[in-house]
Amino acid sequence: MDKERVLVVDDEELNLFIIEEFLEQQEIALEMHSDPLAAWASLIAPESNFSLVILDRMMPELDGMEFLRRMKREARFADIPVIMQTAASSPDQVREGLEAGAYYYLTKPYEPEALISIVRVAMEERRARSQLRSRAARLEEAQKLIRTVEYRFVTLDDITSLVPVLAAMCAAPDMVAPGLSDLMVNAVEHGNLGVSYQEKSLLKWEGDWEAEIHRRLALPQFRERFATIRLERTAESVVFTITDQGHGFEWDKFLTFDPSRAFDPNGRGIAMARMMSFSSLEYQGCGNVVVATTLTER
């Protein structure tokens, strides 16, 4: 199987060399560019098939922010994650990058482990989203007659099975599926299993997140817990209500992208779901109930 391709853009040759050294053992194919205009030409070529872009913020002729904005104006690049590497890490600068679509950040200088971990997280999340979109689109026609349905779910495998089925009942299943998955995973990990934000960050960096979810599911205090998702469809909208059995969380902090969390491997799911997957998203009470709505006509 062909290796996934990663585009690396940095006007400093030394930085390109360092990135290549850090990532040489990974199962990816790197295309390195010190000229951002040449990198852009490669990205927009008809045969282009990059899975990830590692982008320096400060470059001559075409800086990283403008490169990123150009990407996000093109529908074909909407699903490509961008890791912004920068020495410009003030809250305003980070917020600007987040709003432009750079959901992964690295501050120079960084350790090899930091780059490897964030590359792995970004690519794993992209693959998972792509698979969900594909499965949801295939099921779309078969689900049109359902008006109300409710499911229980407990495990990550349950979520993987349910999301394509549920998203297929929406007008744009490929957009709804990733957001729905993020909200359901949140109900299991943070809600029912009590995984804190800090714990998830560490687990993601170390690559142990999924193993920890399986471990906690087997513990006596969590073994009987479940979450539910209820779908109600009308002529105008599809409404999902997701309820878990946890104690809730400070959900209001996660509705938007926070620059203070930009360098973490997690913490983007709720904000991305609100911005990209649903027309409205509302947490209720302590945060163990979330109502997400998508319009029937988009």
N, C-alpha and C positions, 0 to 999 in steps of 0.2 A: 504494500500500500504506500502511495506517495506521502511524503512528509508534508505536514501543514507548513505554509509559507508565512514568514514574518518579515514585514518591512521595517527597517531601522533607519531613522533619519536624524543625523546629527552633523553639524558642520565641522566639528572637531574630529580629525582622524584618530586621535588618541582615544577619544570616547568610544568610537566605533570599534576600535581594537579591544578595549576593555569589555564591551558588551559581548563581542564575539567570543572572547576568552571565557566569560562567565557562563555563556549559554552553549558552549561547544558540545557538551555531553547530553544536551536535551534532544529529543526526537523531533526537531523542527529544522526547516531550511531557512536560513537567514539571507535576506537581500539587503546589503548595506549601501547607504548613500550619504555622502557629505554635501551634496548639492540638492537642496530641497526641491528645486524645479525639476531636476531629473527624477527625483523620487515621485513627484506628483505625476509626471509623464508615465512612469512605470505603473503607478496605481490605477490610472484611468485607461490604460491600454485595454483593448477588448478582451484579451485572454487573461487579464489580471484575476488572481484568485487568492488574495491574501486573507489569512485568518486573524491577523493581529497587526497593529502598527505601534511601534515604539518611537516616540516623537520628542525631540528636544524643543523646548519652548522658545529659546532665544536663538534665532538664526537670521542671517542677512537675506535680502531679496524676497524670501517667502518665510515668514516666521511661523513658529509652531501653532500659534493661535489662529492665524489665517488659514494655514494648512488644514487644521481641524474644522474650521467653519466651512471651508470648501467641501470637505468630506461629508459633513452632516447635511449639506444642501443636496447631496446626491443620494437618491433612494437606494441605489445598489450598494452603498457603503454603510447604510444605517445600522447593519448588524455587526460591523467590524469594531471590536473594542480597541480603544486607544489608551496606551500608557504614556502619560506625559511625564518626562523627566526634566527636572528644572531646579535651579537654585532660587527661583522666585517663588517663595512659599508663604508670603503674607496672606492673611485671610481673604483680602479683596482679590488678589491674583488667583488664588485657588478657586474662589467662588466664580470668577470669570471663566476659568477652565471647565469647572463642573457644569456651568450653564451652557457652555458650548458643546459639551458631550464627552469630556475626558473624565471618566468615572474611576480611573486608576492613576495614582500619582506616585512618583518616586522623587525624593529630594537628593540632589547630588551633594556630596559623594555618598554612595550606598554600598552595602556589602553584597557579595554574590548571592547569598541566601535570600536577600530581600528581592532582588530582581527575579531570581528563579521562581520564588513563591508567587509573586504577583503575576508573572507570565503564566504559570500553571493555573492559577485561579481564574484569570481572564479567559483563557482558552477553554477550560472546563465549563465555565458558565456559558460561553458562546455555543459550545457543542450541545449542551443540555437544552438551551433555548431553541436551537435549530431542530433538534429531534422532536421537541414538543410541538413546534409549529407544523412540522411535516405530518405528524400523526393527527393533529387536530384538523388540518385541512382535508385529510382523507375521510374523516368521519362526518364532515359537515352535513352532507345531504341526508344521512341516515337519522339525524337527530331533530329534524325540523318539526315533528309532530308533538314533541314533549313540551308541556306547559309548566309543570311543577315537579320537582324531584329532589330528594334528599339522600345523601350518602354519609356513612361513617367512614373515617379513615384514621389509621394509627401509625403506619410506617411510611418511610420514604417511597417504598415500592407501591404502596396504595396510592400515593400522590401521582407517581409516574403513570399509573394505570388510569386514574380518574381525570387528570387534566385534559388530555386530548378529547375525551368523551364530552366533558363539560364545555370546553372552548368551542367545540364543533357546533354548539347550539347558538353561537353568537355570529354576528354579521362579519366580523373580522377575526376568525379563530387564531390566525398567525400572530396577531397583536395581543389578544387576550391571554393566550396560553402562558407566556412567560410570567406575566403579572400574577395570574392565578396561582401558578406554581410557587412564586415567592411568598404569597400570602398564606398558602397552605403549609408550606415548610415552616414559616414563622409560627403558625399555630402549634405545630408539633415540637419544634426545637425550643423556642423561647416560652411558649405557652405550657404545653403538657409536661415537657422534660426539664424546664427551668434552666436551660443553657443561657448564661448571661452574654451580653454583647462582648465583654472582654474575653470570656472563655472561648467564644466562637472565633474571635480574631486570632487568638493563639492557636486554636485547632486548625484554622485555615492556613496559617503560616506554616505549620508543621505537617500539614496533609493528613491530619487524624480526625477531621470533623465527622465523616460518615461513620467511622468505627465507633466514635464516642456516642453517636445517636443510637446505634445498635446496642451498645453496652447499656445505656440508660433505659432503653425500652424493656430490657429484661429485669430491671431492678424492681423489687416488691412494691415500692412506693409509686411507681409509674406504670406498672404492668397492666392495670385495669383502665387506664385513661384512654380516652378517644376524643376526636374532634368531629364536628359535622360540617357539611357544606350543603346549603339549601339553594336551589335555583328556582326563580320565579320569572317566567317570561310573559310579556304582554306584546301588543302590537308595536309599542314604542321602545321597549327596553328589556334587557335581561339583568336581573338583580341577583347577586350572589351574597349569601350571608354565611360567614364562616365563624364558628364558635368553638373555643377550646375550653379545657377544664383547669387552666392555670390561674394565676393570681393577677394577670395583666402586666402591663409595662407602661413606661412613659412614652406612649405612641406619638405624641405631638412633636417630639424631637426628630422623628424619622420621616415626617411627611415631605420634607424638603431636603436638598443636598446641603450638608453642613461642612464647610471647609475644614473644621477641626477633625473630621473623620475621613478626609479625602485620601489619607495615606494608609488607611486600614483596608484589609482585603474583603471586608463585609460592610454592611450598613447602607447599601444602596437600593435594596430590593423594594421596599415600600415606596420610596420616592419615585423609582422608575415605574412601578406599577401605576401609581397615581398619575404620572406624567404621560406615559406611553400606552397603557393597556385599558384604562377605564375613563369614562367621562366624569365620574365622581367616586370618591373613596372616603369612607367615614368610619372611624373607630368609635365604639360606644362604651360607656361606663369606664371600667378600669383598663380596658384594652383587650379583653378576651373575646370581643365580638367585633367583626369588621364587616361592613356592608360596601360592596363594590358594584357599581352600575356601569353597564355599557349600552349605548343606544343601538336599537335594531338597525337603523340606517346610519351609516357612518360616511 
